[in-house]
Amino acid sequence: MSARLSSVEEITHQAYDIFLQLAPENLSEQDIQQFNEHHGEYGFIEDSEPDDDWQQFVSLEIEPEHFIQVIIGIEYEDGDEVFARILISRDMDAPFCHVLWKQEKAQLEQ
C-alpha cells in the first residue's frame, strides 16, 4: 500500500503555520520584530528536497519523496536571514516535523 501524501503546497502551508505558532518560544523578540516588519515585502518560504545534514538531527530514515524541507526567512540585498529550517513529513499517516531555529544554527556553528 502506498503512502497518502499531502501536496507540496499543503505541507508548505502547514510548515509555515507551525513556524508562526512556535516562533515566539524559539526566536528572540528582535528576530520576531524583524520578521513581522519585513516578511510582507522581503519574506520567503522555500521548499526543497531535504538536505543531507538532516540525518544528524533526526533518527529516522528520510525518504525524499515522503519529506520536504521548508526554509523561512527574509531576503535582503546583502544576503538572506533564515529564521527556521523545517523538515516535515508529507505522509498523512506518519506525521513528523522537526525545526532548526536560527539560534540553534548559531549554536551548532560555534
Secondary structure as GFF3:
##gff-version 3
##sequence-region A 1 110
A	DSSP	alpha_helix	8	26	.	.	.	ID=ss1
A	DSSP	alpha_helix	29	42	.	.	.	ID=ss2
A	DSSP	beta_strand	43	48	.	.	.	ID=ss3
A	DSSP	three_ten_helix	52	56	.	.	.	ID=ss4
A	DSSP	beta_strand	67	76	.	.	.	ID=ss5
A	DSSP	beta_strand	79	89	.	.	.	ID=ss6
A	DSSP	beta_strand	97	101	.	.	.	ID=ss7
A	DSSP	alpha_helix	102	109	.	.	.	ID=ss8
###
